Amino acid sequence: MRSASFLLCLATLTLLTSPSFAEDMVEFLSGSKVLGKVLAIRKEAKEFDFEATISGRTVKRTYAYDKVKAVTINGKRYVLTAKTESASVGRRGPSRQTAGDSSGS
């Protein structure tokens, strides 16, 4: 009887920690992450509503897709804004020349 109770507890813990019971997560362009729940998605407006509890206080916010790198919903990650490497690296090449400098010296 004791082993059956142990197996039941183990099965319950496994189910509770599986991705289907996991919280949703927002990854911002800055790299910070917040756990909470996606409440609504408006694809046409490219925005979604998100609820999180921070320091014991529940807050609801609307985020535009272009302010968020990725969202994980029910264990599946969706990239909303791919951060391009060219945005963080300075431009190089002919674009640095001034209009009057065609000699290259």
C-alpha positions, -999 to +999 in steps of 0.1 A: +000+000+000+029+023+008+045+019-026+012+027-043+010+060-024+045+068-033+038+061-070+007+083-069+027+112-054+054+107-080+029+107-108+012+139-095+046+157-092+055+147-127+022+160-141+024+193-122+060+200-134+053+191-171+052+218-197+014+217-200+012+231-164+040+256-169+035+293-168+039+313-199+070+335-204+078+367-222+114+374-233+121+411-239+146+424-264+168+435-235+171+398-225+149+400-194+122+374-188+089+375-170+067+345-160+030+349-161+000+341-184-009+352-219-045+364-216-053+374-252-035+376-286-045+401-313-026+390-344-041+418-366-029+445-342+004+426-335+000+428-297-010+406-268-021+409-232+000+394-204-006+390-167+022+386-142+026+387-104+056+408-094+064+413-057+030+400-047+011+424-070-007+412-101-002+434-132-018+432-166+000+448-196-004+449-234+028+444-254+034+450-290+052+422-309+081+445-318+090+451-281+092+414-274+118+389-286+098+357-279+069+343-260+066+308-246+030+296-243+022+261-229+058+250-234+061+262-270+084+291-278+074+317-305+099+342-318+082+375-324+111+398-331+144+383-343+173+405-331+196+411-360+233+412-355+237+442-379+216+463-354+242+459-327+273+461-349+284+494-365+282+497-403+314+493-423+324+500-458+317+526-485+288+542-465+314+559-442+329+579-470+318+615-473+303+628-505+334+648-515+359+620-507+361+599-538+399+596-539+400+572-510+428+591-492 
